[in-house]
Amino acid sequence: MGASRCPDCGAMYDQGRWTWHISAEQLHQLLCPACKRVHEQAPAGEITLDGDYLLNRQDEVLALLRHQADGEKQEHPLERLMEPEHIVMQTTGPHLVRRLGAAMLHAHQGSLEISYGENEGLLRVRWARSTGK
């Protein structure tokens, strides 16, 4: 079988790897794992943002997270945000949720908790910061 292309996002699978570029001439249609997670609403990661610090900075924080997600997506087609408009954001892969948490900690300080529950395929990250008022 030749290379395959996801009909939803255009990611291509060839020689055991999902990428954005491919050299094969003939492509078959195959839904990529990230699009499958989006369709099935089955995230691999979840980041929760909490604290009154967000009241006046929500747009800035969401822009930071989208920027991080776009950078990750360029290199790793299976790492994407699932719901970029909410304070609880879901990702299609666990690496992106860790990167988002680290970006929040670096840019806005606060605290970060990372947990991976037994028997569930979901990495949970919780970032919080209070203004101290």
PyMOL commands that set and color helices and strands:
alter all, ss='L'
color gray80, all
select helices_A, chain A and resi 33-40+52-56+58-75+94-108
alter helices_A, ss='H'
color red, helices_A
select strands_A, chain A and resi 3-5+12-14+17-19+27-29+45-50+88-91+111-116+123-128
alter strands_A, ss='S'
color yellow, strands_A
deselect
rebuild
show_as cartoon
